[in-house]
Amino acid sequence: MATPVRTRDGGSALGRSASRRSRGEAPFRYASTGAGIFLLVIMAAIGVFLVVEAVPALQANKGSFFTDLIWEPNGSQIFGIGALAFGTVVSATLALIMAVPVAVGVALFISHYAPRRMAGVLGYVIDLLAAVPSVVYGLWGVIFLVPFMQGPSEFLNEYLGFIPLFGGDLVAGRSMLTASIVLAVMILPIVAAISREVFLQVPRMHEEAALALGATRWEVIKVAVLPFGRPGVISAAMLGLGRAMGETIAVALIFPATFGISFEILTPQGNSIAANIANGFGEATPIGRGALIASGLVLFIITLLVNTGARMIVARRKEFSGAAS
């Protein structure tokens, strides 16, 4: 038990220290609570703005906003979000499927396999890739990837065309697959960087206990590292998914800007909500602008649902106390 130290004024040093901590705790608690409330207010304000701006266009719509595959708000005033929402979800999901396994592998190599100097260099490169503007990825996709994907797309269509995903009579480099690859390259550094930091936080005791029981390096990763880092990897994947769903310029340069629903990812068709907003906002009439804002509202809601689902998954999958999320 600590003995209180007397000070010149006769007070206890421990008591004065506790008093200083209590005085500093209340302002910090109020500031952090206010910051959280302020963030919720901003999100609510964005939602209210989107609703207010979208209502006139939705009232003037002569079709079904959720099911129609036509987008003509500037002319016949018939527009629907079905094809755009489909393209947004499919392209982002394909990008996530391609990016997450590679990102997790890169993160594991940097955190547990690479020599210290190499790990530092690779981590620095990953952080730099995460900071590259999306327009650069879009230009790379248009100039290099679209012509390059013509050959692989024809190969997949010829030998795997019996699978509906790779079917289609007309195969082109500008397709859903190409856009998904660009999105995968964009989100890979984000997922890898976050996963790397999560894997580096694995308690050393867990790894040493597995090694003491005779586990190999891979078994240590399987029984100690991956279970601990699973919530963090899921959070990183959902963060990447959110960026892929909201990406604008990169996919606007690559998508053929068609309005239809098809699972044939090698054919020249596909579009997304963000790309459609970028392509159509400049020439939109008041009704067309409201229709684009309404589509942005749908994207806003989809993103909120995805993040909410991710938080629920992370909360259910925590297996270690203090796992990153």
C-alpha positions as CSV (number, residue, x, y, z in Angstrom):
1,M,0.0,0.0,0.0
2,A,1.5,3.3,-1.1
3,T,2.2,5.9,1.7
4,P,0.9,9.4,0.8
5,V,3.7,11.9,0.3
6,R,3.2,15.2,2.2
7,T,3.8,18.3,0.3
8,R,4.7,21.9,1.5
9,D,1.1,22.9,1.7
10,G,0.3,19.8,3.8
11,G,-1.7,18.1,1.1
12,S,-1.2,14.6,-0.2
13,A,0.7,14.2,-3.5
14,L,-1.4,11.2,-4.4
15,G,-4.6,13.1,-3.7
16,R,-3.5,16.0,-5.9
17,S,-2.6,13.7,-8.7
18,A,-6.0,12.0,-8.6
19,S,-7.6,15.4,-8.5
20,R,-5.7,16.5,-11.6
21,R,-6.7,13.3,-13.4
22,S,-10.4,13.8,-12.5
23,R,-10.2,17.5,-13.7
24,G,-8.8,16.4,-17.0
25,E,-11.1,13.4,-17.5
26,A,-14.4,15.3,-17.6
27,P,-13.4,17.7,-20.5
28,F,-12.0,14.9,-22.5
29,R,-15.2,12.8,-22.0
30,Y,-17.4,15.7,-23.1
31,A,-15.2,16.5,-26.1
32,S,-15.2,12.9,-27.3
33,T,-18.9,12.6,-26.8
34,G,-19.5,15.8,-28.6
35,A,-17.3,14.7,-31.5
36,G,-19.4,11.5,-31.8
37,I,-22.7,13.4,-31.7
38,F,-21.3,15.9,-34.3
39,L,-20.5,13.0,-36.6
40,L,-24.0,11.6,-36.3
41,V,-25.4,15.1,-37.0
42,I,-23.4,15.4,-40.2
43,M,-24.6,12.0,-41.4
44,A,-28.2,12.9,-40.6
45,A,-27.8,16.2,-42.4
46,I,-26.4,14.5,-45.5
47,G,-29.4,12.0,-45.4
48,V,-31.9,14.9,-45.0
49,F,-30.3,16.8,-47.9
50,L,-30.4,13.8,-50.2
51,V,-34.1,13.1,-49.4
52,V,-35.2,16.7,-49.8
53,E,-33.4,17.1,-53.2
54,A,-34.6,13.7,-54.4
55,V,-38.3,13.9,-53.6
56,P,-39.3,16.2,-56.5
57,A,-37.6,14.0,-59.1
58,L,-39.1,10.8,-57.6
59,Q,-42.6,12.4,-57.7
60,A,-42.0,13.3,-61.4
61,N,-40.8,9.8,-62.3
62,K,-43.1,8.0,-64.6
63,G,-41.6,4.6,-64.0
64,S,-40.6,2.5,-61.0
65,F,-37.5,3.8,-59.4
66,F,-36.4,0.5,-57.8
67,T,-37.1,-1.9,-60.7
68,D,-36.9,-0.1,-64.1
69,L,-33.8,-0.6,-66.1
70,I,-34.2,2.7,-68.0
71,W,-32.4,5.9,-67.2
72,E,-33.9,8.8,-69.1
73,P,-34.7,11.5,-66.5
74,N,-33.9,14.3,-68.9
75,G,-36.2,13.1,-71.6
76,S,-39.1,10.8,-70.9
77,Q,-38.7,11.2,-67.2
78,I,-38.5,7.4,-66.7
79,F,-35.6,6.2,-64.6
80,G,-34.9,3.3,-62.4
81,I,-32.0,2.3,-60.1
82,G,-32.1,-1.4,-60.7
83,A,-29.3,-1.8,-63.2
84,L,-27.1,0.8,-61.5
85,A,-27.5,-0.8,-58.1
86,F,-26.8,-4.2,-59.6
87,G,-23.6,-3.1,-61.3
88,T,-22.4,-1.3,-58.1
89,V,-22.9,-4.3,-55.9
90,V,-21.5,-6.9,-58.4
91,S,-18.4,-4.9,-59.3
92,A,-17.6,-4.2,-55.7
93,T,-18.1,-7.8,-54.6
94,L,-15.9,-9.1,-57.4
95,A,-13.2,-6.6,-56.4
96,L,-13.5,-7.7,-52.8
97,I,-13.2,-11.4,-53.7
98,M,-10.1,-10.7,-55.7
99,A,-8.4,-8.3,-53.4
100,V,-8.9,-9.7,-49.9
101,P,-7.0,-13.0,-50.2
102,V,-4.0,-11.2,-51.8
103,A,-4.1,-8.4,-49.3
104,V,-4.2,-10.9,-46.3
105,G,-1.3,-12.8,-47.9
106,V,0.7,-9.6,-48.3
107,A,0.0,-8.6,-44.7
108,L,1.0,-12.0,-43.3
109,F,4.2,-11.9,-45.4
110,I,5.2,-8.4,-44.1
111,S,4.3,-9.2,-40.5
112,H,5.6,-12.7,-40.1
113,Y,7.8,-13.9,-43.0
114,A,9.7,-11.0,-44.5
115,P,13.1,-9.8,-43.0
116,R,12.8,-6.7,-41.0
117,R,14.3,-4.4,-43.7
118,M,12.2,-5.9,-46.4
119,A,9.1,-5.6,-44.3
120,G,9.8,-1.9,-43.7
121,V,10.2,-1.3,-47.4
122,L,7.1,-3.3,-48.4
123,G,5.0,-1.6,-45.7
124,Y,6.1,1.8,-47.0
125,V,5.2,0.8,-50.6
126,I,1.8,-0.4,-49.5
127,D,1.1,2.9,-47.7
128,L,2.1,4.8,-50.8
129,L,-0.2,2.7,-53.0
130,A,-3.1,3.5,-50.7
131,A,-2.4,7.2,-51.2
132,V,-2.5,7.1,-55.0
133,P,-5.4,9.1,-56.4
134,S,-8.2,7.1,-58.0
135,V,-8.0,8.9,-61.3
136,V,-4.5,7.5,-61.7
137,Y,-5.9,4.0,-61.4
138,G,-8.6,4.9,-63.9
139,L,-6.1,6.1,-66.4
140,W,-4.0,3.0,-65.9
141,G,-7.1,0.9,-66.5
142,V,-8.1,2.7,-69.7
143,I,-4.7,2.9,-71.3
144,F,-3.2,-0.4,-70.2
145,L,-5.7,-2.8,-68.7
146,V,-8.6,-2.5,-71.2
147,P,-6.5,-3.5,-74.2
148,F,-4.6,-6.1,-72.2
149,M,-7.8,-7.8,-71.0
150,Q,-9.1,-8.5,-74.5
151,G,-6.9,-11.6,-74.8
152,P,-7.6,-13.1,-71.4
153,S,-11.3,-12.4,-71.8
154,E,-11.5,-14.2,-75.1
155,F,-9.6,-17.1,-73.5
156,L,-12.0,-17.3,-70.5
157,N,-15.0,-17.1,-72.9
158,E,-13.7,-19.8,-75.1
159,Y,-12.7,-22.4,-72.5
160,L,-15.0,-21.5,-69.6
161,G,-17.9,-20.1,-71.6
162,F,-20.2,-22.9,-70.3
163,I,-20.1,-21.1,-67.0
164,P,-22.7,-18.3,-67.2
165,L,-20.3,-15.9,-65.6
166,F,-17.9,-16.1,-68.5
167,G,-20.5,-16.6,-71.2
168,G,-21.6,-14.1,-73.9
169,D,-21.5,-13.7,-77.6
170,L,-19.5,-10.5,-77.6
171,V,-16.4,-10.2,-75.4
172,A,-14.5,-6.9,-74.9
173,G,-11.8,-5.5,-72.7
174,R,-14.1,-2.8,-71.4
175,S,-16.3,-4.9,-69.2
176,M,-17.5,-5.6,-65.6
177,L,-14.4,-7.8,-65.0
178,T,-12.0,-5.1,-66.0
179,A,-13.7,-2.5,-63.8
180,S,-13.6,-5.0,-60.9
181,I,-9.9,-5.6,-61.4
182,V,-9.2,-1.9,-61.2
183,L,-11.3,-1.6,-58.1
184,A,-9.5,-4.6,-56.6
185,V,-6.1,-3.0,-57.2
186,M,-7.4,0.2,-55.6
187,I,-8.7,-1.4,-52.4
188,L,-5.9,-3.9,-52.0
189,P,-3.4,-1.5,-50.3
190,I,-6.1,-0.4,-47.8
191,V,-7.0,-3.9,-46.8
192,A,-3.3,-5.0,-46.7
193,A,-2.2,-2.0,-44.6
194,I,-5.0,-2.4,-42.0
195,S,-4.5,-6.2,-41.8
196,R,-0.8,-5.8,-41.4
197,E,-1.3,-3.5,-38.4
198,V,-3.8,-6.0,-36.9
199,F,-1.5,-9.0,-37.3
200,L,1.4,-7.1,-35.7
201,Q,-0.8,-6.6,-32.6
202,V,-1.1,-10.4,-32.0
203,P,0.1,-11.1,-28.4
204,R,3.5,-12.6,-28.5
205,M,2.4,-15.1,-25.8
206,H,-0.1,-16.7,-28.2
207,E,2.5,-17.3,-30.8
208,E,5.1,-18.6,-28.4
209,A,2.6,-20.9,-26.8
210,A,1.8,-22.5,-30.2
211,L,5.6,-22.8,-31.0
212,A,6.2,-24.4,-27.6
213,L,3.6,-27.1,-28.5
214,G,5.5,-27.9,-31.7
215,A,3.5,-25.9,-34.2
216,T,5.0,-24.9,-37.5
217,R,5.0,-21.3,-38.8
218,W,1.9,-21.9,-40.8
219,E,0.1,-23.6,-37.8
220,V,1.0,-20.6,-35.6
221,I,-0.6,-18.3,-38.1
222,K,-3.7,-20.6,-38.4
223,V,-4.3,-21.1,-34.7
224,A,-3.1,-17.8,-33.2
225,V,-2.7,-15.0,-35.8
226,L,-5.7,-15.4,-38.0
227,P,-8.3,-15.9,-35.2
228,F,-7.0,-12.9,-33.4
229,G,-6.9,-10.7,-36.5
230,R,-10.2,-11.9,-38.1
231,P,-12.3,-9.0,-36.8
232,G,-9.7,-6.5,-38.1
233,V,-9.6,-8.2,-41.4
234,I,-13.3,-8.1,-41.7
235,S,-13.4,-4.4,-40.9
236,A,-10.6,-3.8,-43.4
237,A,-12.5,-5.7,-46.1
238,M,-15.7,-3.7,-45.4
239,L,-13.8,-0.5,-45.6
240,G,-12.4,-1.5,-48.9
241,L,-15.9,-2.6,-50.0
242,G,-17.2,0.9,-49.1
243,R,-14.5,2.5,-51.2
244,A,-15.2,0.2,-54.1
245,M,-18.9,0.9,-54.1
246,G,-18.4,4.6,-53.9
247,E,-15.6,4.9,-56.4
248,T,-16.4,7.3,-59.2
249,I,-13.7,8.4,-61.7
250,A,-11.9,5.1,-62.1
251,V,-15.0,3.1,-63.0
252,A,-16.5,6.0,-65.0
253,L,-13.5,5.8,-67.3
254,I,-13.9,2.0,-67.8
255,F,-17.6,1.1,-67.5
256,P,-19.4,0.9,-70.9
257,A,-22.2,2.9,-69.2
258,T,-25.0,0.6,-70.2
259,F,-28.3,0.0,-68.3
260,G,-29.0,-3.7,-68.0
261,I,-28.7,-6.7,-65.6
262,S,-26.4,-9.5,-66.7
263,F,-24.1,-11.9,-64.9
264,E,-21.8,-12.1,-68.0
265,I,-18.9,-10.2,-66.7
266,L,-16.8,-10.4,-70.0
267,T,-19.4,-8.6,-72.2
268,P,-19.3,-4.8,-72.8
269,Q,-21.9,-3.8,-70.4
270,G,-22.2,-2.5,-66.9
271,N,-22.5,0.7,-64.9
272,S,-22.5,1.9,-61.3
273,I,-24.3,4.6,-59.3
274,A,-21.2,6.7,-58.8
275,A,-20.1,6.4,-62.4
276,N,-23.5,7.3,-63.7
277,I,-23.6,10.4,-61.4
278,A,-20.2,11.5,-62.7
279,N,-21.2,11.0,-66.4
280,G,-24.6,12.6,-66.2
281,F,-24.5,15.4,-63.7
282,G,-23.0,18.0,-66.1
283,E,-25.8,17.8,-68.6
284,A,-28.7,17.0,-66.2
285,T,-31.9,19.0,-66.1
286,P,-33.4,19.8,-62.7
287,I,-35.4,16.5,-62.8
288,G,-32.3,14.7,-64.0
289,R,-30.2,16.2,-61.2
290,G,-32.8,15.2,-58.7
291,A,-32.7,11.6,-60.1
292,L,-29.0,11.5,-59.7
293,I,-29.2,12.7,-56.1
294,A,-31.9,10.0,-55.5
295,S,-29.5,7.4,-56.8
296,G,-26.8,8.8,-54.5
297,L,-29.3,8.4,-51.6
298,V,-29.6,4.7,-52.5
299,L,-25.8,4.4,-52.5
300,F,-25.7,6.1,-49.1
301,I,-28.2,3.6,-47.7
302,I,-26.4,0.6,-49.2
303,T,-23.1,1.8,-47.6
304,L,-24.8,2.2,-44.2
305,L,-26.3,-1.2,-44.4
306,V,-22.9,-2.8,-45.4
307,N,-21.1,-1.1,-42.5
308,T,-23.8,-2.0,-40.1
309,G,-23.6,-5.6,-41.2
310,A,-19.8,-5.5,-40.9
311,R,-20.0,-4.3,-37.3
312,M,-22.5,-7.1,-36.5
313,I,-20.2,-9.7,-38.0
314,V,-17.2,-8.3,-36.1
315,A,-19.1,-8.3,-32.8
316,R,-20.1,-11.9,-33.3
317,R,-16.7,-13.2,-34.4
318,K,-14.5,-11.8,-31.6
319,E,-12.7,-14.8,-30.1
320,F,-10.0,-13.1,-28.2
321,S,-10.2,-10.3,-25.6
322,G,-8.8,-7.1,-27.1
323,A,-9.0,-8.2,-30.7
324,A,-8.8,-5.3,-33.1
325,S,-12.0,-4.3,-34.8
